[in-house]
Amino acid sequence: MSSSLSKGVGKVEVSLRWDPSDLGEPAHDLDLVAATYEDAAPGSAPAWAVHFDSRSPDGTITLTRDSRTGQGFGADEVMTLEFERLAPTYRRVVVGVVIQQRPGRRTFGDIRNVSARVAEGYTELGTTDFAGVADCTAAVVWEFHRDEAGSWHLSGGLRGLDADPESFLGLMGG
């Protein structure tokens, strides 16, 4: 997938939603995670990451809504990424979702109606329902790359991983 916007992507909102667990069952807690990379090549270590009700050191990536249960109206987690303000040293941003693993192991297939959306203003750039990674506990959802002219573009697709929140940060850029 690639952005069709000729000037590249400027500011996007990534939203994640899921249904709450059944009454009496432990809550499902999914987390949006974004990591920035100075190197465009897969496998490099992230410069920094945003997750769990935080924001980037420069304020360009902010998690504005963080749910621990999936309850409520609309999106359960929302992250804003302002690419036009991101320092030129960053070449790649990876956005993923990881499931908190307490108590027991849970996969995307164990949680009803998980979906993610990325939009720039009113223009939807992509959606996913996680069906292709139902047996996974974490997934890279989208990648954004800066081209030689300095414009950001959406690329890549859903890639499932078997990782807990701690190990996901080290694996998501691969």
BALUM-454550 format. One record per residue: y, x, z of N, C-alpha, C in turn; residue number from 1. Coordinates in nm, 4 decimals. Each point is the difference from the previous one (the first is absolute). Layout:
# BALUM-454550
PT       n_py       n_px       n_pz      ca_py      ca_px      ca_pz       c_py       c_px       c_pz    nr
PT          Y          X          Z          Y          X          Z          Y          X          Z   NUM
...
This chain:
# BALUM-454550
PT       n_py       n_px       n_pz      ca_py      ca_px      ca_pz       c_py       c_px       c_pz    nr
PT    -0.1165     0.0846     0.0000     0.1165    -0.0846     0.0000     0.1225     0.0889     0.0000     1
PT     0.0996    -0.0396    -0.0697     0.1237     0.0765    -0.0094     0.1177    -0.0955    -0.0024     2
PT     0.1083     0.0393     0.0584     0.1187    -0.0840     0.0003     0.0558    -0.0077    -0.1408     3
PT     0.0422    -0.1195    -0.0399     0.0569    -0.0167    -0.1337     0.1520     0.0093     0.0032     4
PT     0.0558     0.0271     0.1141     0.1447     0.0094     0.0102     0.0460     0.1336    -0.0563     5
PT     0.0881    -0.0024    -0.0962     0.0393     0.1222    -0.0686     0.0735     0.0977     0.0902     6
PT     0.0700    -0.0491     0.1000     0.0738     0.0881     0.0897    -0.0836     0.0405     0.1203     7
PT    -0.1229    -0.0431     0.0056    -0.0847     0.0312     0.1138     0.0210    -0.0993     0.1128     8
PT    -0.0695     0.0243     0.1073     0.0027    -0.0874     0.1163     0.1066     0.0495     0.0966     9
PT     0.0806    -0.0916     0.0543     0.1064     0.0384     0.0926    -0.0329    -0.0309     0.1449    10
PT    -0.0148    -0.1279     0.0313    -0.0291    -0.0437     0.1369    -0.1064    -0.1086    -0.0078    11
PT    -0.1098     0.0184     0.0726    -0.1084    -0.0972    -0.0039    -0.0335    -0.0484     0.1404    12
PT    -0.0651    -0.1147     0.0024    -0.0531    -0.0533     0.1244    -0.1497    -0.0191    -0.0179    13
PT    -0.0769     0.0552     0.0923    -0.1445    -0.0166     0.0015    -0.0321    -0.0949     0.1144    14
PT    -0.0766    -0.1044    -0.0290    -0.0373    -0.0948     0.1043    -0.1516    -0.0129     0.0056    15
PT    -0.0493    -0.0231     0.1208    -0.1427    -0.0119     0.0269    -0.0212    -0.1273     0.0805    16
PT    -0.1040    -0.0744    -0.0354    -0.0319    -0.1200     0.0775    -0.1501    -0.0145     0.0138    17
PT    -0.0398    -0.0672     0.1066    -0.1401    -0.0300     0.0248    -0.0083    -0.1172     0.0962    18
PT    -0.1158    -0.0673     0.0013    -0.0199    -0.1112     0.0923    -0.0380     0.0531     0.1374    19
PT     0.0464    -0.0682     0.1053    -0.0388     0.0417     0.1347    -0.1501    -0.0201     0.0210    20
PT    -0.0547     0.0673     0.0982    -0.1417    -0.0167     0.0324    -0.0225    -0.1385     0.0605    21
PT    -0.1250    -0.0416     0.0010    -0.0346    -0.1295     0.0578     0.0265    -0.0007     0.1501    22
PT     0.0233    -0.1173     0.0536     0.0251    -0.0184     0.1419    -0.1144     0.0616     0.0810    23
PT     0.0344     0.0818     0.0978    -0.0992     0.0656     0.0844    -0.0478     0.1346    -0.0516    24
PT     0.0341     0.0325    -0.1235    -0.0375     0.1290    -0.0591     0.1130     0.1006     0.0208    25
PT    -0.0317     0.1306     0.0055     0.1061     0.1007     0.0106     0.0944    -0.0069    -0.1207    26
PT     0.1267     0.0278     0.0228     0.1008    -0.0061    -0.1060    -0.0235     0.1070    -0.1059    27
PT     0.0291    -0.0354    -0.1257    -0.0018     0.0965    -0.1102     0.1370     0.0665    -0.0036    28
PT     0.0028     0.1327    -0.0025     0.1257     0.0743    -0.0046    -0.0050     0.0955    -0.1186    29
PT     0.0759    -0.0315    -0.1041     0.0110     0.0840    -0.1179     0.1371     0.0645    -0.0001    30
PT     0.0094     0.1195    -0.0538     0.1266     0.0726     0.0006     0.0349     0.0533    -0.1372    31
PT     0.1259    -0.0211    -0.0402     0.0560     0.0646    -0.1184     0.0368     0.1432     0.0368    32
PT    -0.0282     0.0926    -0.0898     0.0313     0.1414     0.0216     0.0583     0.0548    -0.1298    33
PT     0.1072     0.0783     0.0101     0.0562     0.0691    -0.1169     0.0137     0.1473     0.0348    34
PT    -0.0360     0.0863    -0.0936     0.0115     0.1442     0.0198     0.0739     0.0620    -0.1174    35
PT     0.0877     0.0954     0.0294     0.0754     0.0701    -0.1045    -0.0596     0.1379    -0.0215    36
PT     0.0043     0.0453    -0.1254    -0.0580     0.1284    -0.0383     0.1006     0.0780    -0.0840    37
PT     0.0127     0.1272     0.0300     0.0884     0.0855    -0.0793    -0.0688     0.0457    -0.1276    38
PT    -0.1321    -0.0023     0.0001    -0.0789     0.0410    -0.1153    -0.0586    -0.1250    -0.0641    39
PT     0.0066    -0.0094    -0.1309    -0.0522    -0.1168    -0.0697    -0.1520     0.0010    -0.0105    40
PT    -0.0619     0.1154     0.0236    -0.1445     0.0122    -0.0156    -0.0749    -0.0649     0.1163    41
PT    -0.1109    -0.0690    -0.0299    -0.0822    -0.0564     0.1073    -0.0542     0.1108     0.0903    42
PT    -0.0218    -0.0351     0.1258    -0.0581     0.0947     0.0940     0.1001     0.0753     0.0851    43
PT     0.1271    -0.0088    -0.0325     0.0996     0.0696     0.0807     0.0255    -0.0770     0.1295    44
PT     0.0517     0.0687     0.0993     0.0282    -0.0622     0.1295     0.1325    -0.0761    -0.0075    45
PT     0.0087    -0.1141     0.0697     0.1262    -0.0749    -0.0020     0.1092     0.0730     0.0771    46
PT     0.1236    -0.0147    -0.0471     0.1152     0.0547     0.0725     0.0241    -0.0822     0.1259    47
PT    -0.0114    -0.1323    -0.0117     0.0083    -0.0905     0.1140    -0.0570    -0.1356    -0.0400    48
PT    -0.0286    -0.0820     0.1014    -0.0579    -0.1320    -0.0239     0.0717    -0.1040     0.0855    49
PT     0.0002    -0.1226    -0.0513     0.0579    -0.1130     0.0711    -0.1131    -0.0993     0.0270    50
PT    -0.0130    -0.0405     0.1261    -0.1020    -0.0966     0.0401     0.0327    -0.0519     0.1392    51
PT    -0.0653    -0.1078     0.0391     0.0076    -0.0546     0.1355     0.1429    -0.0188     0.0494    52
PT     0.0748    -0.0860    -0.0645     0.1353    -0.0358     0.0444     0.0933     0.1214     0.0057    53
PT     0.0012     0.0784    -0.1070     0.0850     0.1191    -0.0036     0.0799     0.0044    -0.1293    54
PT     0.0760     0.1077    -0.0160     0.0757     0.0226    -0.1234    -0.0002     0.1489    -0.0294    55
PT     0.0355     0.0343    -0.1225     0.0035     0.1403    -0.0404     0.1171     0.0708     0.0682    56
PT    -0.0061     0.1320     0.0122     0.1098     0.0736     0.0633     0.1350    -0.0207    -0.0683    57
PT    -0.0017    -0.0232    -0.1324     0.1256    -0.0190    -0.0736     0.0362    -0.1477    -0.0202    58
PT    -0.0825    -0.0911     0.0515     0.0282    -0.1428    -0.0101    -0.0300    -0.0632    -0.1347    59
PT    -0.0677     0.0709    -0.0902    -0.0275    -0.0543    -0.1330    -0.1248    -0.0870    -0.0048    60
PT    -0.0882     0.0143     0.0980    -0.1206    -0.0823     0.0073    -0.0060    -0.0597     0.1406    61
PT    -0.0042    -0.1336     0.0055     0.0048    -0.0684     0.1285    -0.1054    -0.1094     0.0054    62
PT    -0.0760    -0.0026     0.1073    -0.0913    -0.1099     0.0266     0.0793    -0.1035     0.0783    63
PT     0.0320    -0.1123    -0.0651     0.0890    -0.0980     0.0606    -0.0727    -0.1130     0.0707    64
PT    -0.1275    -0.0170    -0.0276    -0.0794    -0.1023     0.0676    -0.1380     0.0582     0.0255    65
PT    -0.0473    -0.0117     0.1251    -0.1278     0.0581     0.0396    -0.0761    -0.1028     0.0822    66
PT    -0.1092    -0.0530    -0.0541    -0.0812    -0.0999     0.0689    -0.1274     0.0646     0.0529    67
PT    -0.0455    -0.0463     0.1130    -0.1271     0.0480     0.0553    -0.1084    -0.1060    -0.0073    68
PT     0.0351    -0.1177    -0.0562    -0.0956    -0.1104     0.0005    -0.0128    -0.0737    -0.1333    69
PT     0.0983     0.0094    -0.0871    -0.0001    -0.0774    -0.1239     0.0524    -0.1406     0.0186    70
PT     0.0492    -0.0331     0.1193     0.0524    -0.1336     0.0261     0.1450    -0.0098    -0.0447    71
PT     0.0401    -0.1208    -0.0350     0.1383    -0.0236    -0.0391     0.0096    -0.0411    -0.1448    72
PT     0.1226    -0.0245    -0.0431     0.0252    -0.0443    -0.1368     0.0419     0.1180    -0.0867    73
PT    -0.0363    -0.0055    -0.1272     0.0405     0.1044    -0.0936    -0.0792     0.1274     0.0184    74
PT     0.0607     0.1097    -0.0388    -0.0662     0.1306     0.0067    -0.0145     0.0433     0.1453    75
PT    -0.1115     0.0667     0.0303    -0.0256     0.0486     0.1354     0.0607     0.1382     0.0227    76
PT     0.0008     0.0824    -0.1037     0.0623     0.1320     0.0076     0.0857     0.0173    -0.1252    77
PT     0.1173     0.0608     0.0183     0.0921     0.0222    -0.1118     0.0581     0.1399     0.0124    78
PT     0.0018     0.0712    -0.1125     0.0559     0.1351    -0.0044     0.0992     0.0080    -0.1162    79
PT     0.1158     0.0595     0.0258     0.1013     0.0206    -0.1035     0.0039     0.1479    -0.0347    80
PT    -0.0023     0.0312    -0.1301     0.0061     0.1373    -0.0489     0.1200     0.0126    -0.0928    81
PT     0.0946     0.0868     0.0348     0.1222     0.0193    -0.0783    -0.0093     0.1325    -0.0747    82
PT    -0.0576    -0.0053    -0.1196    -0.0231     0.1216    -0.0781     0.1289     0.0655    -0.0471    83
PT     0.1033    -0.0796    -0.0278     0.1252     0.0567    -0.0496     0.0671     0.0886     0.1044    84
PT    -0.0373    -0.0127     0.1265     0.0577     0.0814     0.1070    -0.0926     0.1133     0.0463    85
PT    -0.1229     0.0023    -0.0487    -0.0970     0.1009     0.0433     0.0385     0.1379    -0.0552    86
PT    -0.0044     0.1011     0.0851     0.0401     0.1365    -0.0388    -0.0779     0.0480    -0.1219    87
PT     0.0629     0.0803    -0.0853    -0.0642     0.0474    -0.1228    -0.1231     0.0883     0.0231    88
PT    -0.0195     0.0484     0.1198    -0.1182     0.0837     0.0281    -0.1291    -0.0799    -0.0002    89
PT     0.0096    -0.1322     0.0161    -0.1208    -0.0826     0.0037    -0.0374    -0.0439    -0.1407    90
PT    -0.1280     0.0199    -0.0348    -0.0498    -0.0283    -0.1350    -0.0926    -0.1216    -0.0053    91
PT    -0.0540    -0.0378     0.1173    -0.1000    -0.1068     0.0014     0.0053    -0.0734     0.1337    92
PT    -0.0187    -0.1320    -0.0042    -0.0121    -0.0827     0.1195    -0.1259    -0.0847    -0.0173    93
PT    -0.0869     0.0032     0.1002    -0.1248    -0.0757    -0.0024     0.0083    -0.1081     0.1069    94
PT    -0.0349    -0.1234    -0.0385     0.0009    -0.1132     0.0919    -0.1433    -0.0482     0.0174    95
PT    -0.0402    -0.0186     0.1246    -0.1353    -0.0444     0.0288    -0.0058    -0.1009     0.1128    96
PT    -0.1213    -0.0479     0.0239    -0.0281    -0.0943     0.1078    -0.1227     0.0495     0.0735    97
PT     0.0059    -0.0038     0.1327    -0.1137     0.0410     0.0825    -0.0234    -0.1067     0.1064    98
PT    -0.1276    -0.0235     0.0318    -0.0377    -0.0989     0.1007    -0.0231     0.0712     0.1327    99
PT     0.0652    -0.0477     0.1058    -0.0270     0.0528     0.1339    -0.1451    -0.0332     0.0351   100
PT    -0.0726     0.0950     0.0537    -0.1432    -0.0158     0.0236    -0.0334    -0.0233     0.1470   101
PT     0.0652    -0.0952     0.0620    -0.0350    -0.0335     0.1372    -0.0126    -0.1500     0.0138   102
PT    -0.0973    -0.0550     0.0579    -0.1289     0.0628     0.0292    -0.0917    -0.0095    -0.1214   103
PT    -0.0784     0.0988    -0.0219    -0.0970    -0.0007    -0.1098     0.0599     0.0324    -0.1352   104
PT    -0.0875     0.0165    -0.0992     0.0402     0.0349    -0.1364     0.0283    -0.1276    -0.0788   105
PT     0.1152    -0.0018    -0.0660     0.0375    -0.1126    -0.0859     0.0388     0.0523    -0.1372   106
PT    -0.0368    -0.0750    -0.1017     0.0347     0.0348    -0.1376     0.0903    -0.1099    -0.0560   107
PT     0.0551     0.0258    -0.1182     0.0836    -0.1020    -0.0640    -0.0795    -0.1280    -0.0268   108
PT    -0.1304     0.0139    -0.0259    -0.0840    -0.1172    -0.0220    -0.0198    -0.0849     0.1240   109
PT     0.0230     0.0561     0.1184    -0.0132    -0.0736     0.1261     0.1230    -0.0836     0.0332   110
PT     0.1085     0.0206    -0.0716     0.1276    -0.0640     0.0318     0.0377    -0.0929    -0.1149   111
PT     0.0321    -0.1225     0.0327     0.0284    -0.1006    -0.1033     0.1401     0.0169    -0.0594   112
PT     0.0054    -0.0197    -0.1312     0.1258    -0.0114    -0.0750     0.0945     0.1183     0.0159   113
PT    -0.0536     0.1204    -0.0066     0.0850     0.1196     0.0039     0.0623     0.0173    -0.1381   114
PT     0.1314     0.0188    -0.0038     0.0666     0.0242    -0.1277     0.1253     0.0839     0.0233   115
PT     0.0385     0.0723    -0.1028     0.1218     0.0807     0.0055     0.0787    -0.0233    -0.1284   116
PT     0.1311     0.0192     0.0123     0.0908    -0.0219    -0.1137     0.1089     0.1053     0.0043   117
PT     0.0390     0.0492    -0.1156     0.1155     0.0893    -0.0096     0.0976    -0.0636    -0.0986   118
PT     0.1283    -0.0050     0.0402     0.1021    -0.0630    -0.0840     0.1290     0.0789     0.0090   119
PT     0.0726    -0.0016    -0.1106     0.1350     0.0548    -0.0032     0.0926    -0.1184    -0.0225   120
PT     0.0713    -0.0389     0.1051     0.0802    -0.1217    -0.0075    -0.0923    -0.1187    -0.0215   121
PT     0.0270    -0.0778    -0.1044    -0.0833    -0.1155    -0.0310    -0.1102     0.0331    -0.1013   122
PT    -0.0090     0.1254    -0.0418    -0.1000     0.0399    -0.0983    -0.1241     0.0527     0.0691   123
PT    -0.1107    -0.0693    -0.0190    -0.1262     0.0441     0.0559    -0.0550     0.1145    -0.0843   124
PT    -0.0288     0.1122     0.0639    -0.0539     0.1168    -0.0696    -0.1515     0.0088     0.0106   125
PT    -0.0574    -0.0626     0.1029    -0.1445     0.0039     0.0151    -0.0478    -0.0806     0.1185   126
PT    -0.1265    -0.0456    -0.0080    -0.0661    -0.0682     0.1103    -0.1457     0.0466     0.0052   127
PT    -0.0615    -0.0143     0.1153    -0.1419     0.0285     0.0132    -0.0580    -0.0868     0.1099   128
PT    -0.1293    -0.0318    -0.0131    -0.0667    -0.0822     0.1006    -0.1079     0.0772     0.0766   129
PT    -0.0188     0.1276    -0.0252    -0.0925     0.0884     0.0703    -0.1469    -0.0319    -0.0263   130
PT    -0.0300    -0.0925    -0.0918    -0.1392    -0.0345    -0.0304    -0.0769     0.1215    -0.0530   131
PT     0.0669     0.0862    -0.0719    -0.0660     0.1182    -0.0557    -0.0340     0.1071     0.1022   132
PT     0.0500    -0.0150     0.1228    -0.0281     0.0977     0.1064    -0.0482    -0.0720     0.1265   133
PT    -0.0768    -0.1082    -0.0187    -0.0428    -0.0852     0.1116    -0.0791     0.0756     0.1067   134
PT    -0.0712     0.1053    -0.0365    -0.0811     0.0763     0.0965     0.0765     0.1132     0.0658   135
PT     0.1289     0.0123    -0.0258     0.0802     0.1111     0.0510     0.0838    -0.0412     0.1207   136
PT     0.0400     0.0996     0.0781     0.0833    -0.0226     0.1183     0.1455     0.0404    -0.0233   137
PT     0.0261     0.0626    -0.1129     0.1359     0.0433    -0.0360     0.0087     0.0050    -0.1522   138
PT     0.1227    -0.0061    -0.0518     0.0170     0.0056    -0.1452     0.1377     0.0522    -0.0359   139
PT     0.0048     0.0818    -0.1033     0.1262     0.0337    -0.0645     0.0285    -0.1162    -0.0931   140
PT     0.1183    -0.0580     0.0125     0.0328    -0.1191    -0.0767     0.0820     0.0363    -0.1230   141
PT     0.1079     0.0777     0.0190     0.0849     0.0403    -0.1118     0.0491     0.1424     0.0197   142
PT     0.0284     0.0657    -0.1116     0.0634     0.1316     0.0014     0.1252    -0.0066    -0.0864   143
PT     0.1009     0.0687     0.0448     0.1246     0.0116    -0.0742     0.0217     0.1480    -0.0295   144
PT     0.0375     0.0325    -0.1243     0.0232     0.1384    -0.0410     0.1401     0.0144    -0.0574   145
PT     0.0617     0.1134     0.0292     0.1307     0.0323    -0.0573    -0.0241     0.0796    -0.1280   146
PT     0.0608    -0.0420    -0.1108    -0.0169     0.0732    -0.1258     0.0994     0.1168    -0.0066   147
PT    -0.0053     0.0761    -0.1077     0.0845     0.1197    -0.0151     0.1489    -0.0340    -0.0036   148
PT     0.0325    -0.1215    -0.0435     0.1401    -0.0426    -0.0047     0.0492    -0.0514     0.1352   149
PT    -0.0910    -0.0115     0.0981     0.0378    -0.0459     0.1334    -0.0215    -0.1477     0.0253   150
PT    -0.0543    -0.0739    -0.0978    -0.0269    -0.1430     0.0166    -0.1363    -0.0211     0.0649   151
PT    -0.0086    -0.1030     0.0826    -0.1249    -0.0345     0.0673    -0.0741    -0.1074    -0.0779   152
PT    -0.1342     0.0126    -0.0051    -0.0838    -0.0945    -0.0729    -0.1235    -0.0338     0.0824   153
PT    -0.0404    -0.1260    -0.0075    -0.1205    -0.0475     0.0655    -0.1202     0.0381    -0.0846   154
PT    -0.1015     0.0564     0.0639    -0.1219     0.0360    -0.0729    -0.1190    -0.0133     0.0940   155
PT    -0.1170     0.0190    -0.0534    -0.1207    -0.0049     0.0816    -0.0385    -0.1423     0.0344   156
PT    -0.1107    -0.0112     0.0677    -0.0498    -0.1305     0.0386    -0.0760     0.0092     0.1296   157
PT    -0.0707    -0.1034     0.0308    -0.0731    -0.0122     0.1248    -0.1139     0.1026     0.0072   158
PT    -0.0018     0.0752     0.1100    -0.1049     0.1010     0.0223    -0.0449    -0.0100     0.1450   159
PT    -0.1257    -0.0415     0.0209    -0.0523    -0.0216     0.1340    -0.0472     0.1274     0.0667   160
PT     0.0135     0.0026     0.1331    -0.0443     0.1124     0.0818    -0.0673    -0.0539     0.1247   161
PT    -0.0878     0.0793     0.0580    -0.0606    -0.0339     0.1274     0.0650     0.0910     0.1029   162
PT     0.1061    -0.0490     0.0631     0.0787     0.0841     0.0900     0.0595    -0.0839     0.1118   163
PT     0.0176     0.0624     0.1149     0.0727    -0.0639     0.1091     0.1467     0.0398    -0.0141   164
PT     0.0895    -0.0597     0.0795     0.1425     0.0303    -0.0161     0.0347     0.1485     0.0125   165
PT    -0.0676     0.0727     0.0861     0.0303     0.1418     0.0180    -0.0390     0.0837    -0.1220   166
PT    -0.1181    -0.0253    -0.0558    -0.0448     0.0803    -0.1140     0.0600    -0.0475    -0.1318   167
PT     0.0471    -0.1238    -0.0062     0.0550    -0.0536    -0.1241     0.1181     0.0810    -0.0513   168
PT     0.0884     0.0419     0.0888     0.1181     0.0774    -0.0423    -0.0396     0.1274    -0.0742   169
PT    -0.1078     0.0628     0.0402    -0.0444     0.1214    -0.0662    -0.0721    -0.0244    -0.1315   170
PT    -0.0513    -0.1210    -0.0197    -0.0787    -0.0321    -0.1199     0.0782    -0.0738    -0.1081   171
PT     0.1044    -0.0698     0.0382     0.0656    -0.0902    -0.0949     0.0682     0.0705    -0.1169   172
PT     0.0381     0.1236     0.0147     0.0673     0.0709    -0.1086    -0.0954     0.0646    -0.0992   173
PT    -0.1308    -0.0095     0.0249    -0.1008     0.0672    -0.0836    -0.0341    -0.0653    -0.1277   174
